[in-house]
Amino acid sequence: MSPRPPRRRTVEAIILRLWDVGEADRMLSLYSREEGKGRALAKGVRRAVSRRAGHLQPLNRVRLLLAHARQAPIVAQAETVEAFPSLRQDVTRYAYATHLAELVERFVWEGEHYPGLFTALRDALYGVATAAQPDWPVRHFELHLLRLVGFQPELQHCTVCGARIQPQDQFFSPAHGGVVCPRCRSQAPNARPVTMRSLKFLRHLQRSPWRVARQVVPPAAVRRDIEGLLQAYLTFVLEHPLRGVRVQQQLRNETRQK
């Protein structure tokens, strides 16, 4: 018999999304440091007199007192730890931040807990809110999420022949799960070119914590190359395009037209 959960417990969590339930309640999807991916019910939070509504917003980092209930824990108390206000003041930063939340929603099942994912998500949100190039912390998070959930792309050896990658331009195949050398290109018909410079930065992102990765940011052309590779890979793994990717592309197109 599994142990009975405590009647009340405190967790630190990031709210991924929320949706209305009944006439006055909201269900929260969240990722917590202590328990991983889960849900919690905020009763009466949609009423005008609710004091918790301002705390329980998507992307907020919060401290919650949860009361045990049969179907989903109930939010007894809520306190904002970090609201990341700059995200809501910049549509591009907000789009990147919601993309981070969508990635966790899509890749992590309810009840799963990956050590280090809470910290990675927190650091990525802070990076998107403050970095001069907010796309760079997103790329770092994408790679580290892929590693945690078991889909880390192979960047050191050819995924077809197994040979160590040489210092020259290569190819990247989502279907093969990583880099394909020029000799094996014909065996990966959907592989796309990747320059050696972009590959070096991909490796740097993959092996480095954010405090190290943020110190060197490549030019826009390299970042666009890396973005295209990772978005193609994420779409292949999920077998469905990410909503956040479409939003980012739309915002980029609108910026070019101005």
JOJOCOR-V211279 format. One record per residue. PSI is psi in whole degrees, 0 to 359 (999 if undefined). OMEGA is omega as a letter, one per 20 degrees, with the letter a starting at -180 (* if undefined). Layout:
# JOJOCOR-V211279
psi,omega
PSI,OMEGA
PSI,OMEGA
This chain:
# JOJOCOR-V211279
psi,omega
129,a
146,a
144,r
132,a
151,r
150,a
327,r
141,r
154,r
133,r
152,r
126,a
160,r
128,a
121,a
314,r
170,r
157,r
153,a
143,r
126,a
210,a
336,a
359,a
166,r
142,r
136,r
134,r
128,a
161,r
120,a
155,r
322,a
325,a
353,a
214,a
132,r
183,r
159,r
144,a
125,r
102,a
134,r
11,a
342,r
356,r
147,a
333,a
357,a
131,r
350,a
345,a
318,a
333,r
326,a
70,r
149,r
138,r
351,r
141,r
122,a
160,r
121,a
138,r
116,a
133,r
133,a
137,r
166,a
314,a
317,r
143,r
151,a
136,r
109,r
323,r
151,r
137,r
130,r
128,r
317,r
124,a
351,a
60,a
330,a
338,r
323,a
355,r
357,a
115,a
327,r
315,r
321,r
321,r
318,r
318,a
318,r
331,r
319,r
314,r
320,r
322,r
315,r
320,r
319,a
326,a
340,a
125,r
153,r
132,a
347,r
142,a
112,r
114,r
131,r
344,a
321,r
313,a
320,r
318,r
317,r
313,a
323,r
318,r
318,r
321,r
316,r
324,a
335,a
337,a
148,r
326,r
89,a
347,r
336,a
313,r
333,r
314,r
320,r
315,a
318,r
314,a
319,a
328,r
316,r
321,r
315,a
323,a
4,r
18,r
34,a
126,r
145,r
121,a
357,a
332,a
152,r
130,a
357,r
304,a
345,r
358,a
148,r
137,a
132,r
160,a
73,r
168,r
143,a
196,r
156,r
128,a
111,r
321,a
327,r
352,r
25,r
210,a
143,r
131,a
161,a
327,a
331,a
7,a
322,a
340,a
359,r
75,a
335,a
8,r
149,a
150,a
147,r
126,a
157,r
326,r
316,r
321,a
321,r
319,r
325,r
316,r
319,r
314,r
319,a
323,a
352,a
142,r
162,a
324,a
336,r
315,a
328,a
347,a
335,r
116,a
125,a
170,r
165,a
321,a
319,r
319,a
322,r
322,r
313,r
319,r
314,a
319,r
312,a
323,r
321,r
320,a
316,r
317,r
320,r
314,a
317,a
344,a
26,r
139,r
149,r
138,r
320,a
328,r
317,r
321,r
316,r
317,r
320,r
317,r
321,r
319,r
321,r
323,r
320,a
328,a
343,a
999,*
